[in-house]
């Protein structure tokens, strides 16, 4: 204790405990790679409080927008399987390898994109190019819409999968309304005002431009 000049085991009874400052929590590599116009949201809770995350658009994303390449470890077998995500493989040096992402520090944000259960909710298509996997939008994606992916036709043959995936709803425990993350607030960089939608923020910024 610097106040009484004694070396003590535990807290000083005269001057009390130290004020402990915690290190800042550093986001994982995968979360840090998320583009600024995308956001992660907690959608469901499964057994053991496992969070099911989804990737959502913050603004309109045009059709034929390409994301990637997908980052993962080349492996002859998957160490971590998630039924809500696509299984991805690539052809490297004549061999077929899985793109494995056992944790968030081994991949990029694309590992959070969930698979599409039907054509109606599919917004992305996955395909292989030059030994890498990319996702490309198949339709314009509106704000607050989840990005969901399925294999392109040729890649589906490579993966020995069907061209369209249809899945029954699994037994999951949805988050109660109060526990779900609220919609993102859009903050004006000029005055700090917040808005419920991106459209409102855009119109507000136009006012600033007019004033300038």
Buried (B, 14 or more C-beta within 10 A) or exposed (E): BEEEEEEEEEEBEEEEEEEEEEEEEEEBBBBEBBEEEBBBBEBBBEEEEEEBBBBBBBBEBEEEEEBBBBBBEEBEEBEEEBEBBBBBBBEEEEEEBBBBBEEBEBBBBBBBBBBBBEEEEBBBBBBBEEEBBBBBBBEBBEBBBBBBBBBBEEBBEBBEBEEBBEEEEEEBEEBEEEEEEEEBEBEBEEEEEEBEBBEBBEEBBEEEEEEE
